[in-house]
């Protein structure tokens, strides 16, 4: 089978910290710590994302999301390997069933980009991957529970799988009578927009389930013209588009940045959906923004934008039956 353009781009991603530092004209003094951190969680950056990073700027908000740092090797109290309780909700076949009416499939452990704040950086993908048994155990689980109306494809990143394998999955899902919606959570349309090709649109919309895609962008600089075109193609095919953002220290922890991000998302046809407080995963403590500061940011943001441009500020708490809204404390 011929290799698609997006697959060739992905295969050419930077995975060596030294290559990343050279490509961006960064101080070689970053290299030792970057290598140590990359031993714990590998580096991966595709060229389509790399070109949006400012050369020679160690504080670039896109670079901060992908450059391994020595801070990742520190043990921080309160930061754990499974901050959202995936393990306690994991079922055979790579199904995570936390919330009523919807279930999540761990479709793969692979991603096109390795975000340094990833809450599943310690997840046991080899043991819990819905695709390893050709989807059948996952399909059996979903078929047996008639309360499940929506399936969420996650990972890793589900769009790192081939269109052939994803088409096989959607065929199986579409014959389960109680399912209504197929939701795909993916960062690929942002970091590798060539992934949104004709083959993807065919399997994503070629069934009876209502297609929804939740992309993941944290900064307006991520949303260039190529990403805008990918969003146009998805929307034109009938896919509902939403965005989830993680509030990250040194990336988007300002009203100016969040306002610009929400406006750019809406401009390209994507609805701001959630602004997540950081999931407190071991290795990502340097990204944390405390809850009072996050609430103040949202209050200031609400005074500068219409309500339809505001995402909901939430935190995921292990064992809770939904994403928990983070509200201002009562006066």
Backbone bond lengths (Angstrom), bond angles and torsions (degrees), N, CA, C in turn:
res aa  C-N    CA-C-N  psi(-1)  N-CA   C-N-CA  omega(-1)  CA-C   N-CA-C  phi
1 X - - - 1.467 - - 1.523 109.05 -
2 X 1.315 117.14 135.77 1.449 121.63 -177.87 1.532 110.47 -66.05
3 X 1.319 115.73 146.57 1.449 121.10 177.79 1.525 109.64 -83.76
4 X 1.317 116.94 127.53 1.455 121.23 -179.51 1.521 110.44 -71.52
5 X 1.339 115.86 160.41 1.465 120.30 -179.40 1.525 111.51 -56.96
6 X 1.326 117.07 -43.21 1.465 119.36 -177.90 1.522 111.46 -65.09
7 X 1.327 117.05 -33.49 1.456 119.45 178.53 1.524 111.85 -68.35
8 X 1.321 116.60 -37.96 1.464 119.36 176.15 1.528 110.45 -65.07
9 X 1.322 117.26 -39.97 1.467 120.51 177.74 1.527 110.80 -62.89
10 X 1.320 114.88 -42.83 1.469 119.21 -179.10 1.533 110.56 -64.25
11 X 1.311 116.24 -43.22 1.463 120.06 -179.49 1.523 112.26 -62.42
12 X 1.326 116.68 -24.51 1.462 121.42 -179.42 1.531 112.58 -90.86
13 X 1.323 118.14 8.80 1.467 121.49 -178.50 1.525 111.39 -61.13
14 X 1.305 115.64 152.85 1.466 121.47 174.57 1.526 109.12 -77.23
15 X 1.325 115.77 127.41 1.462 121.46 178.99 1.528 112.36 -125.58
16 X 1.319 117.14 -1.87 1.461 122.66 -178.59 1.530 108.74 -109.08
17 X 1.337 118.83 122.57 1.461 120.11 179.59 1.524 113.67 -54.90
18 X 1.322 117.32 -35.88 1.465 119.56 179.43 1.520 110.84 -63.96
19 X 1.324 117.17 -39.17 1.470 120.88 178.89 1.521 110.78 -66.57
20 X 1.326 117.61 -38.10 1.461 120.77 178.30 1.522 110.61 -64.66
21 X 1.315 116.52 -45.05 1.456 120.90 -178.59 1.530 110.94 -64.96
22 X 1.330 116.83 -39.13 1.472 119.67 177.16 1.523 110.83 -66.74
23 X 1.329 116.60 -43.66 1.464 120.46 -175.08 1.527 111.87 -63.73
24 X 1.331 116.86 -28.20 1.462 120.93 -176.00 1.528 112.91 -107.95
25 X 1.329 116.92 9.86 1.470 121.53 177.96 1.527 111.51 54.65
26 X 1.311 115.88 45.19 1.460 120.57 178.86 1.517 110.80 -92.09
27 X 1.310 115.77 161.85 1.457 122.13 178.18 1.529 109.68 -62.16
28 X 1.339 118.49 124.10 1.475 120.45 178.62 1.522 113.23 -59.07
29 X 1.327 117.00 -15.23 1.455 119.81 178.08 1.520 113.83 -63.30
30 X 1.340 116.70 -16.73 1.462 120.65 176.86 1.530 112.41 -74.77
31 X 1.325 117.55 -15.61 1.464 120.84 -164.61 1.524 114.05 -66.66
32 X 1.323 118.32 -45.57 1.463 119.94 -175.39 1.527 111.43 -58.60
33 X 1.332 116.10 -49.39 1.471 119.41 179.54 1.523 111.30 -65.20
34 X 1.345 116.78 -37.26 1.469 119.81 179.96 1.517 110.77 -62.89
35 X 1.322 116.42 -40.54 1.471 119.58 178.80 1.525 111.26 -65.87
36 X 1.324 117.39 -40.89 1.467 120.26 179.25 1.525 110.99 -62.83
37 X 1.325 116.27 -43.79 1.468 119.71 -179.92 1.521 111.73 -68.73
38 X 1.332 116.79 -35.62 1.463 120.42 -179.67 1.525 112.10 -70.10
39 X 1.328 117.02 -19.84 1.460 119.68 173.74 1.522 110.54 -67.96
40 X 1.329 116.90 -32.00 1.458 121.33 179.85 1.525 112.19 -81.99
41 X 1.340 116.06 -35.38 1.466 121.81 -179.20 1.523 106.44 -149.53
42 X 1.329 117.99 112.67 1.470 121.04 -169.51 1.523 113.43 -61.49
43 X 1.313 114.21 156.30 1.461 123.23 175.31 1.521 109.15 -88.78
44 X 1.318 116.74 138.88 1.464 121.74 170.13 1.517 108.83 -154.85
45 X 1.350 115.62 122.77 1.463 121.41 179.42 1.526 108.63 -140.36
46 X 1.340 119.45 116.30 1.468 120.53 176.79 1.528 110.97 -76.00
47 X 1.322 115.31 155.65 1.467 121.06 -176.43 1.518 112.53 -60.80
48 X 1.338 117.52 -33.96 1.466 120.29 -178.63 1.521 111.79 -62.07
49 X 1.332 117.30 -31.60 1.457 121.59 176.22 1.518 110.79 -84.38
50 X 1.307 116.62 -38.31 1.462 121.90 -178.41 1.527 111.61 -56.52
51 X 1.320 116.89 -39.48 1.462 119.80 -175.22 1.522 112.90 -69.18
52 X 1.344 118.06 -13.18 1.464 121.26 178.27 1.534 111.90 -89.69
53 X 1.327 117.16 -5.53 1.466 121.82 -178.91 1.519 109.38 -89.16
54 X 1.325 117.12 134.08 1.464 121.09 179.14 1.526 110.25 -69.97
55 X 1.314 116.23 127.40 1.461 121.29 179.59 1.527 109.97 -68.80
56 X 1.319 115.50 141.27 1.452 121.68 175.17 1.517 115.34 74.44
57 X 1.333 118.13 7.46 1.463 121.54 -176.96 1.524 110.02 -113.71
58 X 1.336 118.71 99.47 1.471 120.14 -178.29 1.525 112.82 -68.07
59 X 1.333 117.96 -12.18 1.462 121.40 -179.72 1.525 113.03 -101.23
60 X 1.317 117.07 7.76 1.465 119.27 178.77 1.531 109.23 -57.41
61 X 1.332 118.34 132.19 1.471 120.63 -175.17 1.526 113.94 -65.80
62 X 1.322 117.99 -25.65 1.463 119.52 176.82 1.526 110.20 -79.32
63 X 1.319 116.17 -38.56 1.469 119.62 176.41 1.517 110.51 -60.64
64 X 1.319 116.82 -41.81 1.460 120.42 -177.23 1.537 111.70 -59.19
65 X 1.316 117.05 -27.14 1.461 120.37 -179.91 1.525 113.64 -75.74
66 X 1.348 117.15 -18.85 1.467 119.39 -172.14 1.525 114.71 -123.36
67 X 1.342 119.16 -17.98 1.460 121.34 -176.94 1.526 110.03 -80.32
68 X 1.336 118.77 120.99 1.463 120.49 176.03 1.528 110.30 -65.06
69 X 1.320 116.07 135.58 1.460 122.03 -178.38 1.522 110.65 -123.69
70 X 1.335 115.18 157.04 1.456 120.08 178.37 1.511 112.98 -61.00
71 X 1.330 117.70 -26.51 1.464 120.98 179.51 1.520 112.12 -59.73
72 X 1.327 117.35 -24.39 1.470 120.79 -179.38 1.521 112.38 -68.34
73 X 1.318 117.53 -19.79 1.467 121.23 -177.50 1.523 111.99 -88.14
74 X 1.334 117.39 -6.43 1.464 121.18 -177.51 1.524 110.31 -84.81
75 X 1.329 115.83 141.95 1.458 121.71 175.24 1.524 108.88 -89.13
76 X 1.331 116.61 119.84 1.463 121.32 -175.64 1.522 109.84 -114.46
77 X 1.327 119.11 123.09 1.473 120.47 178.13 1.529 111.29 -55.94
78 X 1.322 115.52 137.22 1.456 120.93 179.19 1.511 114.11 89.49
79 X 1.329 117.30 -8.36 1.462 122.08 177.81 1.527 107.51 -108.10
80 X 1.338 116.13 124.61 1.460 121.87 -167.54 1.524 110.48 -127.23
81 X 1.324 117.08 174.82 1.466 120.56 -177.48 1.520 113.26 -81.46
82 X 1.333 118.34 -21.71 1.471 121.52 178.69 1.522 108.68 -132.25
83 X 1.337 117.74 76.71 1.457 120.02 -171.48 1.524 115.18 -72.12
84 X 1.333 118.30 -17.78 1.469 119.99 -175.98 1.525 112.93 -111.79
85 X 1.316 117.04 7.19 1.460 119.95 175.60 1.508 114.77 73.23
86 X 1.337 117.11 30.88 1.466 119.38 177.22 1.521 111.46 -58.09
87 X 1.331 115.94 -42.40 1.459 120.09 -174.77 1.510 113.29 -59.76
88 X 1.340 117.97 -39.12 1.457 120.50 -177.07 1.526 112.45 -76.67
89 X 1.334 116.87 -11.50 1.467 120.86 179.70 1.527 112.54 -112.27
90 X 1.332 116.84 9.65 1.458 121.62 -175.36 1.523 111.06 -85.78
91 X 1.344 114.88 131.20 1.458 121.46 -179.92 1.529 109.47 -117.33
92 X 1.338 117.80 163.96 1.459 119.63 178.21 1.520 112.39 -55.29
93 X 1.318 116.01 143.67 1.453 120.70 -180.00 1.508 113.73 90.17
94 X 1.352 117.18 11.73 1.452 120.08 178.39 1.512 114.07 73.42
95 X 1.341 117.84 26.97 1.465 122.17 178.96 1.525 109.16 -96.82
96 X 1.318 116.41 127.60 1.462 122.06 171.23 1.527 106.86 -107.33
97 X 1.326 115.42 117.46 1.470 120.77 -175.17 1.526 107.97 -121.54
98 X 1.324 116.29 92.13 1.461 122.10 -179.51 1.516 112.48 -101.92
99 X 1.332 116.05 -39.25 1.456 121.83 -167.26 1.519 111.02 -113.56
100 X 1.336 116.21 144.07 1.459 121.20 179.53 1.531 110.64 -62.55
101 X 1.323 115.59 134.61 1.459 121.40 172.93 1.512 115.59 88.60
102 X 1.323 117.37 -8.29 1.458 119.82 -179.01 1.524 109.83 -148.07
103 X 1.317 113.97 149.62 1.457 120.61 178.61 1.517 108.81 -138.14
104 X 1.317 115.19 151.33 1.460 121.98 -175.75 1.517 109.62 -112.57
105 X 1.334 115.83 136.42 1.459 120.88 175.22 1.523 109.36 -105.67
106 X 1.319 116.23 127.71 1.465 120.54 169.89 1.517 106.07 -79.70
107 X 1.325 115.80 94.86 1.463 120.58 -172.33 1.522 112.70 -75.29
108 X 1.336 116.95 -28.33 1.457 121.87 -176.93 1.515 108.19 -168.94
109 X 1.321 116.28 161.90 1.458 120.49 173.37 1.507 112.86 -96.88
110 X 1.332 117.35 -3.47 1.471 121.56 -174.67 1.524 111.06 -86.05
111 X 1.328 115.02 148.51 1.467 122.75 174.37 1.521 108.81 -135.62
112 X 1.327 115.55 157.27 1.466 119.74 174.26 1.516 110.89 -80.85
113 X 1.326 116.71 -20.78 1.459 121.81 178.62 1.518 107.21 -143.48
114 X 1.324 116.32 141.91 1.455 120.32 178.61 1.523 108.80 -103.92
115 X 1.328 115.37 100.59 1.459 121.38 179.80 1.527 108.39 -74.83
116 X 1.309 116.95 132.85 1.465 120.74 -171.51 1.526 112.58 -70.10
117 X 1.329 118.42 -16.56 1.463 122.44 -179.97 1.523 111.74 -97.21
118 X 1.329 118.47 9.78 1.470 123.05 -172.45 1.526 111.70 -54.11
119 X 1.338 116.73 125.25 1.458 119.98 -178.18 1.517 112.28 -75.82
120 X 1.342 117.77 -12.66 1.462 120.26 176.68 1.532 111.32 -107.97
121 X 1.308 117.63 26.12 1.464 119.23 -178.97 1.530 112.21 -65.33
122 X 1.341 117.71 -18.52 1.467 121.74 178.45 1.531 112.25 -109.30
123 X 1.316 117.94 8.26 1.472 121.25 -173.76 1.533 110.84 -67.90
124 X 1.342 118.05 139.50 1.473 121.24 -179.36 1.530 112.64 -81.79
125 X 1.330 116.24 72.62 1.467 120.23 -174.42 1.527 112.80 -60.68
126 X 1.318 116.80 -32.45 1.467 118.97 -178.72 1.522 111.85 -63.10
127 X 1.318 116.75 -26.56 1.459 121.28 -177.47 1.527 112.56 -96.65
128 X 1.315 117.44 -18.44 1.471 120.57 -172.08 1.513 110.01 -138.80
129 X 1.314 115.93 80.38 1.456 121.16 -175.87 1.523 107.76 -139.79
130 X 1.321 116.26 116.30 1.462 120.30 -172.82 1.522 113.25 -64.51
131 X 1.324 118.02 -23.33 1.463 119.86 -174.82 1.522 113.79 -85.70
132 X 1.340 117.86 -11.95 1.462 118.97 -173.58 1.524 112.73 -66.64
133 X 1.318 117.94 -28.55 1.469 121.71 178.98 1.527 111.22 -109.36
134 X 1.357 115.04 33.53 1.471 120.45 178.34 1.525 112.10 56.18
135 X 1.332 115.90 34.06 1.456 124.62 170.87 1.530 114.76 75.46
136 X 1.326 119.64 -11.84 1.453 119.43 -168.20 1.527 114.62 -60.51
137 X 1.340 120.17 -46.19 1.470 118.23 178.53 1.524 112.71 -60.10
138 X 1.330 116.94 -37.65 1.469 120.08 178.23 1.520 110.59 -65.40
139 X 1.327 116.98 -44.97 1.465 120.75 178.75 1.520 111.04 -61.88
140 X 1.325 116.94 -39.54 1.468 120.78 178.64 1.529 110.57 -62.57
141 X 1.330 116.97 -42.01 1.466 120.63 179.71 1.527 110.53 -62.86
142 X 1.315 116.75 -46.27 1.460 121.12 -178.78 1.527 111.71 -65.01
143 X 1.309 115.80 -39.87 1.472 120.56 -178.92 1.538 110.82 -65.11
144 X 1.334 116.56 -31.66 1.469 120.71 -174.92 1.520 113.23 -79.71
145 X 1.335 118.27 -12.31 1.466 120.58 -177.26 1.527 109.38 -119.43
146 X 1.307 115.79 100.48 1.470 120.56 -174.69 1.524 112.98 -73.71
147 X 1.341 118.12 -6.11 1.465 120.13 177.32 1.525 111.86 -79.25
148 X 1.317 117.60 -14.33 1.463 121.11 -177.67 1.523 109.61 -82.89
149 X 1.316 116.63 117.05 1.462 122.06 -179.59 1.524 112.83 -107.99
150 X 1.312 116.53 -17.87 1.464 120.47 -176.51 1.524 110.41 -133.10
151 X 1.332 115.39 135.38 1.462 121.85 175.56 1.519 108.11 -110.78
152 X 1.334 115.74 133.26 1.456 122.33 179.44 1.519 108.21 -112.21
153 X 1.318 116.48 122.28 1.463 120.72 175.62 1.517 108.58 -92.36
154 X 1.332 115.19 124.38 1.453 120.76 -178.02 1.511 109.13 -140.72
155 X 1.303 117.16 -161.94 1.462 120.13 -177.08 1.514 110.69 -177.51
156 X 1.344 115.86 -137.33 1.440 129.18 25.55 1.526 111.06 36.20
157 X 1.316 112.46 -159.63 1.460 119.18 178.72 1.510 108.56 -127.32
158 X 1.349 118.05 117.27 1.462 120.18 -175.50 1.524 113.08 -60.73
159 X 1.340 117.88 -29.04 1.462 119.59 -177.46 1.524 112.40 -77.81
160 X 1.327 117.53 0.01 1.460 119.22 170.66 1.526 111.47 -77.79
161 X 1.341 117.16 -12.82 1.463 120.82 174.75 1.522 110.29 -79.23
162 X 1.314 115.80 160.44 1.461 120.40 179.93 1.522 110.41 -71.15
163 X 1.320 115.44 156.13 1.462 120.22 177.44 1.524 111.33 -63.02
164 X 1.323 117.13 -31.82 1.464 120.10 178.90 1.521 110.66 -62.06
165 X 1.333 117.36 -46.31 1.463 120.36 -178.43 1.524 111.15 -69.45
166 X 1.315 117.05 -37.87 1.451 119.89 179.17 1.530 111.74 -69.59
167 X 1.318 116.94 -34.67 1.462 120.44 175.53 1.525 110.69 -64.85
168 X 1.333 115.82 -38.85 1.466 119.85 176.91 1.525 110.44 -60.24
169 X 1.337 116.29 -41.98 1.458 120.24 179.36 1.526 111.65 -65.75
170 X 1.314 117.61 -47.43 1.465 119.32 -176.92 1.521 111.82 -65.74
171 X 1.319 117.12 -31.03 1.463 119.58 174.41 1.526 110.28 -61.35
172 X 1.328 116.06 -43.06 1.458 120.19 178.85 1.512 113.10 -67.51
173 X 1.322 116.48 -37.58 1.458 120.17 -179.97 1.528 112.21 -69.44
174 X 1.304 116.42 -37.57 1.468 120.06 -172.63 1.525 113.29 -67.69
175 X 1.325 117.93 -19.22 1.469 119.57 179.96 1.528 112.33 -92.60
176 X 1.325 117.06 0.58 1.472 120.02 175.07 1.522 107.17 -85.35
177 X 1.314 119.05 112.39 1.473 121.09 -165.05 1.514 115.49 -64.17
178 X 1.329 119.15 -30.97 1.455 119.71 -175.06 1.527 113.39 -84.54
179 X 1.331 118.68 -6.09 1.463 120.64 178.06 1.525 110.05 -79.27
180 X 1.338 116.72 137.87 1.461 122.09 -178.75 1.532 112.46 -116.89
181 X 1.328 116.53 -36.75 1.461 119.94 -172.57 1.520 111.26 -130.58
182 X 1.326 114.41 147.29 1.454 122.39 171.66 1.524 107.55 -116.41
183 X 1.337 116.22 116.35 1.459 121.02 179.85 1.530 109.19 -110.56
184 X 1.306 116.35 130.40 1.460 122.06 179.93 1.523 108.29 -114.14
185 X 1.323 116.30 122.57 1.462 121.65 174.63 1.526 107.19 -100.41
186 X 1.330 116.13 118.66 1.463 118.60 -173.45 1.520 111.62 -151.06
187 X 1.312 115.13 142.56 1.465 122.03 172.53 1.532 110.77 -100.08
188 X 1.330 118.07 -9.52 1.463 119.92 -175.80 1.521 114.16 -61.84
189 X 1.336 120.89 -41.13 1.466 118.17 179.24 1.529 113.09 -59.88
190 X 1.334 117.10 -21.28 1.462 121.44 177.72 1.522 111.07 -88.80
191 X 1.328 117.61 -49.68 1.467 119.69 -173.53 1.519 112.84 -87.48
192 X 1.327 117.55 -19.96 1.463 122.18 -179.85 1.530 108.04 -143.86
193 X 1.335 117.84 70.67 1.472 120.48 -171.28 1.519 114.74 -62.73
194 X 1.327 118.50 -17.32 1.465 120.17 175.73 1.530 111.50 -63.65
195 X 1.338 116.71 -14.16 1.471 120.31 178.32 1.525 111.27 -63.28
196 X 1.320 117.52 -26.00 1.467 120.34 -178.75 1.526 107.71 -84.55
197 X 1.332 114.85 83.38 1.463 121.40 -178.69 1.525 109.57 -115.23
198 X 1.312 116.05 -177.28 1.464 120.59 -176.76 1.515 112.17 -61.57
199 X 1.324 116.73 -40.57 1.466 120.27 -178.87 1.521 111.26 -62.18
200 X 1.331 117.38 -40.44 1.462 120.25 178.51 1.525 110.97 -63.58
201 X 1.318 116.58 -45.45 1.462 119.73 -178.41 1.522 111.24 -63.78
202 X 1.320 117.48 -32.25 1.463 120.49 -178.69 1.521 111.79 -65.56
203 X 1.348 117.89 -48.18 1.472 117.24 -178.41 1.526 111.71 -77.71
204 X 1.343 117.63 -29.43 1.459 120.15 -177.83 1.525 111.94 -70.21
205 X 1.315 117.26 -29.48 1.465 120.57 -177.14 1.530 113.19 -114.81
206 X 1.322 117.31 -0.97 1.461 119.81 -173.98 1.511 114.29 -91.50
207 X 1.317 117.50 41.91 1.464 122.67 179.86 1.517 108.04 -153.23
208 X 1.329 117.40 176.91 1.467 120.40 -174.27 1.524 112.98 -81.49
209 X 1.331 119.05 -15.90 1.459 121.31 -177.08 1.523 110.95 -72.53
210 X 1.327 116.58 143.25 1.464 120.57 178.29 1.526 108.74 -74.31
211 X 1.339 118.14 122.05 1.467 119.99 -177.01 1.526 112.58 -86.43
212 X 1.307 115.17 133.10 1.465 123.20 177.33 1.524 107.11 -130.34
213 X 1.322 117.13 136.46 1.455 119.64 175.05 1.520 109.18 -124.78
214 X 1.331 114.84 129.96 1.457 121.99 174.71 1.517 107.03 -109.60
215 X 1.340 115.58 110.80 1.452 119.45 177.69 1.519 109.11 -89.28
216 X 1.331 115.76 175.65 1.463 120.35 -176.63 1.515 108.35 -136.98
217 X 1.322 115.56 102.04 1.462 122.16 175.20 1.518 108.37 -126.54
218 X 1.331 115.84 137.58 1.453 121.33 -176.82 1.522 114.14 -111.48
219 X 1.326 117.12 -14.18 1.458 120.32 -174.18 1.523 108.88 -148.15
220 X 1.339 118.61 143.06 1.469 119.39 -178.46 1.524 114.05 -61.42
221 X 1.325 118.05 -25.12 1.468 120.08 179.17 1.527 112.92 -66.15
222 X 1.321 117.07 -15.05 1.465 120.39 177.51 1.522 111.87 -75.27
223 X 1.326 117.07 -19.84 1.466 121.02 -167.35 1.523 110.50 -102.08
224 X 1.322 115.93 73.84 1.459 121.27 -178.94 1.528 110.84 -85.21
225 X 1.322 116.35 -173.61 1.464 120.89 -175.87 1.524 112.20 -63.02
226 X 1.331 117.81 -34.00 1.467 120.36 179.90 1.526 110.77 -67.78
227 X 1.312 116.77 -38.81 1.467 119.96 176.15 1.524 110.09 -66.09
228 X 1.323 116.89 -42.03 1.466 120.42 178.42 1.525 111.28 -58.93
229 X 1.321 117.06 -39.82 1.463 120.54 178.39 1.528 111.01 -66.60
230 X 1.328 116.98 -39.29 1.468 120.14 177.00 1.523 110.68 -61.69
231 X 1.328 116.80 -40.92 1.461 120.11 178.22 1.531 110.88 -65.50
232 X 1.317 116.34 -38.93 1.464 120.20 178.06 1.522 110.77 -60.75
233 X 1.311 117.01 -42.10 1.468 120.57 -179.66 1.532 111.26 -66.04
234 X 1.319 116.19 -42.18 1.463 119.56 178.90 1.529 111.28 -64.17
235 X 1.321 115.97 -47.85 1.462 119.53 -179.66 1.526 111.05 -63.37
236 X 1.324 116.41 -38.35 1.455 120.33 179.72 1.511 113.05 -64.97
237 X 1.334 116.39 -24.53 1.464 120.90 178.40 1.523 111.98 -87.65
238 X 1.343 117.13 -2.35 1.453 120.10 177.85 1.515 115.14 96.85
239 X 1.331 117.63 17.23 1.465 121.59 -179.66 1.528 108.80 -90.65
240 X 1.335 117.16 127.45 1.469 121.38 174.87 1.526 108.55 -76.67
241 X 1.337 116.61 135.39 1.461 121.48 -171.39 1.526 111.53 -119.65
242 X 1.320 115.16 129.75 1.460 122.81 176.81 1.528 108.67 -133.52
243 X 1.323 116.22 163.50 1.457 120.57 177.86 1.525 110.62 -130.73
244 X 1.324 114.54 139.70 1.458 121.69 169.92 1.521 108.55 -113.32
245 X 1.311 115.93 135.46 1.457 123.42 178.24 1.520 108.78 -120.06
246 X 1.321 116.74 144.83 1.454 121.44 170.86 1.525 107.49 -104.05
247 X 1.312 117.10 131.03 1.460 121.56 177.59 1.522 108.17 -75.60
248 X 1.324 116.70 117.40 1.461 122.41 -170.36 1.525 111.34 -127.59
249 X 1.317 115.46 127.30 1.457 120.85 176.36 1.528 109.99 -59.77
250 X 1.318 116.39 128.77 1.449 121.11 177.49 1.511 114.88 81.59
251 X 1.340 116.89 1.60 1.467 121.57 179.73 1.523 110.77 -117.48
252 X 1.333 116.16 -55.95 1.470 119.48 -174.15 1.523 112.69 -142.47
253 X 1.335 117.54 23.90 1.454 121.02 -175.16 1.526 111.94 -86.90
254 X 1.336 115.40 52.32 1.459 121.52 175.84 1.512 109.17 -147.87
255 X 1.328 116.26 151.43 1.460 120.65 178.28 1.524 110.29 -63.20
256 X 1.319 116.91 -40.25 1.465 120.90 -178.01 1.525 110.87 -58.87
257 X 1.329 116.86 -45.61 1.470 120.38 -177.68 1.523 111.25 -69.89
258 X 1.316 117.43 -45.36 1.464 120.03 -178.83 1.524 111.06 -64.99
259 X 1.311 117.23 -38.88 1.463 120.69 177.93 1.523 110.40 -62.19
260 X 1.343 116.57 -46.11 1.466 120.47 179.29 1.521 111.43 -63.88
261 X 1.328 116.84 -37.37 1.465 120.80 178.84 1.528 110.52 -64.78
262 X 1.321 117.71 -48.66 1.463 120.52 -178.73 1.525 111.32 -61.55
263 X 1.332 117.03 -41.28 1.455 119.93 -179.62 1.522 111.75 -67.94
264 X 1.325 116.89 -38.94 1.469 119.59 178.56 1.525 110.66 -68.03
265 X 1.322 117.74 -40.31 1.462 120.17 176.80 1.525 111.03 -57.99
266 X 1.318 115.93 -48.93 1.460 119.63 -178.10 1.528 110.83 -64.20
267 X 1.317 116.15 -36.50 1.466 121.45 179.01 1.522 111.87 -60.03
268 X 1.342 117.44 -35.10 1.467 120.94 -178.10 1.530 111.85 -98.16
269 X 1.335 117.01 12.47 1.459 120.57 172.06 1.505 116.32 89.71
270 X 1.336 117.33 22.22 1.461 121.68 -178.34 1.521 109.11 -116.97
271 X 1.327 116.91 131.99 1.455 121.77 -179.59 1.528 110.63 -86.03
272 X 1.344 118.95 122.01 1.468 119.07 170.78 1.530 109.73 -59.00
273 X 1.333 116.43 132.82 1.466 121.14 -167.73 1.526 110.75 -121.10
274 X 1.321 117.71 -67.92 1.457 122.39 179.26 1.521 110.13 -126.03
275 X 1.336 115.04 143.21 1.459 122.44 163.42 1.516 105.51 -113.75
276 X 1.326 115.47 108.49 1.457 121.79 -175.19 1.514 111.48 -88.33
277 X 1.326 116.58 133.40 1.443 118.49 161.30 1.527 107.70 -66.67
278 X 1.318 115.87 150.14 1.459 120.59 -176.57 1.525 111.23 -57.71
279 X 1.316 116.34 131.61 1.463 120.39 168.66 1.522 107.22 -72.74
280 X 1.315 116.84 124.85 1.460 121.22 -168.28 1.531 111.55 -79.95
281 X 1.325 112.99 74.93 1.457 120.84 179.99 1.524 109.31 -92.28
282 X 1.325 115.40 142.31 1.454 120.39 179.37 1.526 110.08 -59.44
283 X 1.327 116.33 127.36 1.453 121.66 -179.56 1.513 113.73 107.17
284 X 1.339 118.19 -5.91 1.465 120.83 -175.27 1.522 113.33 -124.45
285 X 1.327 118.18 16.16 1.459 120.87 -174.34 1.523 112.46 -61.71
286 X 1.332 117.69 -28.01 1.473 120.47 -177.76 1.530 112.32 -69.62
287 X 1.326 117.73 -10.62 1.470 121.15 176.77 1.530 112.93 -92.47
288 X 1.315 118.18 -7.06 1.462 120.89 -167.73 1.529 112.34 -69.69
289 X 1.330 115.65 136.75 1.462 123.96 170.80 1.527 106.29 -117.03
290 X 1.312 117.08 121.49 1.458 120.85 -176.25 1.531 110.98 -65.39
291 X 1.327 114.74 153.56 1.466 121.06 -174.11 1.524 114.02 -58.06
292 X 1.342 120.43 -45.05 1.477 118.15 179.62 1.525 113.01 -59.87
293 X 1.315 116.95 -39.32 1.463 119.62 177.66 1.524 111.07 -65.86
294 X 1.338 116.61 -39.36 1.465 120.59 178.88 1.525 111.05 -63.65
295 X 1.321 116.77 -41.79 1.467 120.86 179.16 1.524 110.30 -63.41
296 X 1.324 116.70 -42.48 1.463 119.94 178.57 1.524 111.12 -63.12
297 X 1.328 117.34 -41.17 1.462 120.89 176.74 1.520 110.65 -58.40
298 X 1.337 116.83 -45.78 1.458 120.13 -178.69 1.525 111.98 -66.00
299 X 1.319 116.95 -37.00 1.461 119.66 178.01 1.530 110.55 -63.48
300 X 1.319 116.65 -43.09 1.460 120.55 178.73 1.523 110.79 -68.22
301 X 1.324 116.55 -36.65 1.454 120.63 178.58 1.534 110.44 -65.49
302 X 1.337 115.88 -40.79 1.464 120.50 -179.09 1.527 112.00 -63.36
303 X 1.327 116.75 -27.46 1.458 119.86 -179.95 1.522 112.59 -81.33
304 X 1.347 116.49 -6.23 1.467 119.53 -176.31 1.521 113.74 -119.03
305 X 1.346 117.67 -4.99 1.459 120.68 -178.45 1.522 110.49 -137.85
306 X 1.336 117.74 152.49 1.467 119.84 173.99 1.522 110.75 -67.42
307 X 1.316 115.60 156.61 1.456 120.80 -174.92 1.509 114.44 -58.31
308 X 1.335 117.59 -32.57 1.462 118.91 -176.91 1.526 112.70 -72.61
309 X 1.331 117.68 -9.09 1.461 120.43 175.71 1.525 112.60 -98.13
310 X 1.326 116.94 -1.16 1.460 120.45 -175.12 1.530 110.97 -96.15
311 X 1.333 117.51 123.99 1.466 118.83 170.15 1.522 109.89 -74.42
312 X 1.312 116.19 165.29 1.466 121.09 174.99 1.524 108.57 -88.36
313 X 1.330 115.38 131.57 1.459 120.57 176.79 1.525 108.24 -81.86
314 X 1.341 116.74 120.82 1.458 121.19 -174.42 1.527 110.69 -138.57
315 X 1.298 114.33 162.26 1.458 122.31 170.20 1.523 107.78 -132.84
316 X 1.314 116.97 141.31 1.464 119.87 173.72 1.517 108.76 -94.03
317 X 1.320 115.73 125.91 1.457 122.07 -178.90 1.520 108.06 -118.52
318 X 1.318 116.44 125.96 1.459 121.32 -178.47 1.522 110.67 -55.36
319 X 1.334 115.72 129.33 1.465 121.68 177.62 1.506 114.89 92.91
320 X 1.355 117.83 -14.85 1.463 119.53 178.46 1.535 109.78 -78.54
321 X 1.339 118.31 149.17 1.471 120.80 -174.43 1.522 114.65 -83.80
322 X 1.329 118.43 7.08 1.467 122.19 179.30 1.527 107.86 -165.81
323 X 1.351 115.73 168.95 1.458 120.13 172.43 1.527 108.08 -66.71
324 X 1.310 116.57 129.29 1.457 120.79 -172.58 1.523 110.05 -88.50
325 X 1.347 118.06 118.81 1.472 120.01 177.33 1.522 110.48 -63.59
326 X 1.327 115.57 140.60 1.460 121.03 177.14 1.518 106.36 -102.07
327 X 1.313 115.78 111.29 1.461 121.00 -174.46 1.516 110.69 -109.76
328 X 1.307 115.09 159.02 1.456 120.37 174.49 1.539 109.41 -64.53
329 X 1.318 116.29 140.49 1.467 120.03 178.77 1.522 109.87 -66.54
330 X 1.328 115.79 144.30 1.454 120.62 178.80 1.526 110.37 -63.46
331 X 1.325 115.95 137.49 1.469 121.17 -179.62 1.526 108.89 -73.86
